[in-house]
């Protein structure tokens, strides 16, 4: 993820589904250099946490209450690296147009998650 090998990567998980957030947390436990700074269930809460913690990477759902993932990205000045985690395949092209690292389509496997998270 374009991070020096010795540097920890701070991660924020943004998804309105508690089970989806728990799965990401469980999958991230196998990565030594990742620190989860928080989890959010909607875009407005995520905006506040991004401003406060300035994570290096976010796992971002698209369809959420109040504001969706793309609307969230529009109001962030310097967005972190993004891996989308969503059940909606129709947004993949738009995600890559805004330079997302990857697009995880739910349900995904640990192998697919690891591939996305280990991209350079």
N, C-alpha and C positions, 0 to 999 in steps of 0.2 A: 504493500500500500504506500509506496514511496516514503517510508519512514526508516530512519537509521535503525540498524539491528538492535542497538542498545536502548532505544527509547521505548517507553511504555506508550500504548495507544489508548486514549480515553474514548469511551463509547457511550452513546445515549441511545436507548431503545424507545421508539415511538410507534405505538400500535394500540388501538382501542380494544383489542382482544387479549385478556389476561393470559390465556393459554399460549397464544403466539409469543408474547413477551417472555413467558417462562421457558419456552422451547429455545429461543435465542439465547437466553441466559445459560441454559444447560449446555448448549453447543459451544458457547464462548468459554466455558470453564476449562476446556482443553487447551486454550491458548495462554501461554505464559505471560506475554507482554501486553495483555489487554486488561484495562481497568474499566469496569462499568460504573459510570458516574451517576446514572439514574435511569428511570423509565417513566414514560408519560403515556397517558391514554387519549390525548387529543392534541391538536396542533397549537392551540393557545398556550397550554401548559408547556409544550415542547419549546415554543418560542422563548418563554421565560427561562427555561433550563439551559437552552443553548446560549443565551446571553450571559447567564451566570457561570456556567462551567466551561464554555468554549470547547466542546468535545472535538477530537480529531476526526471521528467517524460517527455517523448515525445510521441506524437501521430504521427505515422509514416505511410505514404503511401509507397507502394512498387514500382510501376511503375511510374517513374518520369524522366524528361529530365536530361541529362548529367550523373548523377550517380543515381542508384536506391537505395531503402531503405537498402537492404542488403549490397551493396557496401559501403554505408555511414557507416554502423556499423563496417565494416572491418577496416576503417581508424580512428575510435575513440578509444582512449586509454582506458578510463573508461566510457563505455556507461551508460546513465541513465536508469531508468526503461522504458520499452517500451510497448505501446499498439498499435498494428498495426491497421490501418484503411484503408481498401483496397477493391477493387471490384474483386480481384482475389483469389479464394478459393484454388488454387493449391499450395500456399506457406504456408499454415497453419502449416504443420508438421515442416517445416524448422524454422518457427517463434518460435514454442514452443521448438525446439532444442536449440535455443539461449536464452531460458528463458524469452520469452515475457510474460507479465502479461496476455494479452488477445489478441484476433484476431477478430476485428470487420469487418464483411463482409457487404459492402455497397449494398443496402441501409439498414441501421439499425435503430431501434427505440430508443426513449429516454430511455425506460426501459432497453434495451440491453446495451446501452451506460452507464447507471448508474450502472448496474451490473459489467461491466468491470472496471469502475473507482473506485468502492467501494471495490474491492477485497483486502483482507488483505495482 
